Amino acid sequence: MDNPFKKIEQPPKEVPEELKKKVMDDVSSYLLFMEVATLFSSNFTEAVESFFKKRDKKKNNLNE
């Protein structure tokens, strides 16, 4: 019984330029989406924590 996975690379074929461009565009879009998601998720958490820390400092200063 032949292993079909061994036939995948035989013979190696050149990928069409249109397909290469589409794949690279998709990768670029995915990276952009990841960066935007990071901006609104992890940085949002840091911003909220910073807000409450500043608020607590102001509250403590007013009570003194």
Backbone torsions as a table, in degrees:
resi	resn	phi	psi	omega
1	MET	NA	126.9	-179.5
2	ASP	-81.0	145.4	175.7
3	ASN	-85.4	115.1	-176.9
4	PRO	-66.0	-23.5	-178.9
5	PHE	-72.2	-23.7	177.4
6	LYS	-72.9	-20.4	-179.0
7	LYS	-85.3	-11.2	-175.6
8	ILE	-60.7	-44.8	-176.2
9	GLU	-89.2	3.3	-175.1
10	GLN	-109.5	122.5	-23.3
11	PRO	-76.4	153.2	179.4
12	PRO	-65.5	139.0	-178.5
13	LYS	-120.7	149.2	177.2
14	GLU	-77.8	136.8	179.6
15	VAL	-83.2	137.2	178.9
16	PRO	-61.9	146.2	-178.1
17	GLU	-60.5	-36.5	179.8
18	GLU	-61.0	-41.1	-179.9
19	LEU	-68.1	-41.1	177.3
20	LYS	-59.7	-44.9	-178.9
21	LYS	-64.0	-42.8	179.8
22	LYS	-62.2	-44.2	179.6
23	VAL	-62.4	-45.0	-179.5
24	MET	-66.1	-36.5	176.1
25	ASP	-64.9	-41.6	178.3
26	ASP	-63.8	-41.1	178.4
27	VAL	-64.0	-43.0	178.6
28	SER	-62.0	-42.0	178.8
29	SER	-63.9	-41.7	179.3
30	TYR	-63.2	-43.4	179.6
31	LEU	-63.4	-40.9	177.6
32	LEU	-62.5	-44.9	178.9
33	PHE	-60.5	-42.2	178.9
34	MET	-62.4	-43.1	179.7
35	GLU	-64.0	-42.0	178.9
36	VAL	-66.4	-42.0	178.9
37	ALA	-62.8	-40.5	177.7
38	THR	-64.3	-40.5	-179.8
39	LEU	-59.6	-40.3	-176.5
40	PHE	-91.5	-8.0	-179.5
41	SER	-106.3	-67.5	-175.7
42	SER	-69.3	-40.9	179.6
43	ASN	-69.8	-29.2	176.5
44	PHE	-63.2	-42.8	178.9
45	THR	-62.0	-45.6	178.8
46	GLU	-62.7	-39.5	179.9
47	ALA	-64.6	-42.4	179.2
48	VAL	-65.2	-44.0	178.6
49	GLU	-60.9	-43.9	179.8
50	SER	-61.9	-41.1	179.3
51	PHE	-60.0	-46.7	-177.8
52	PHE	-70.6	-33.0	176.8
53	LYS	-65.0	-44.5	179.0
54	LYS	-64.7	-38.8	-179.3
55	ARG	-64.7	-43.0	178.5
56	ASP	-63.7	-39.0	178.8
57	LYS	-63.4	-43.2	179.2
58	LYS	-63.6	-41.3	-179.4
59	LYS	-63.8	-42.7	179.0
60	ASN	-66.0	-38.8	178.8
61	ASN	-66.6	-34.9	178.8
62	LEU	-70.7	-32.8	-178.2
63	ASN	-76.8	-17.2	-177.1
64	GLU	-77.7	NA	NA
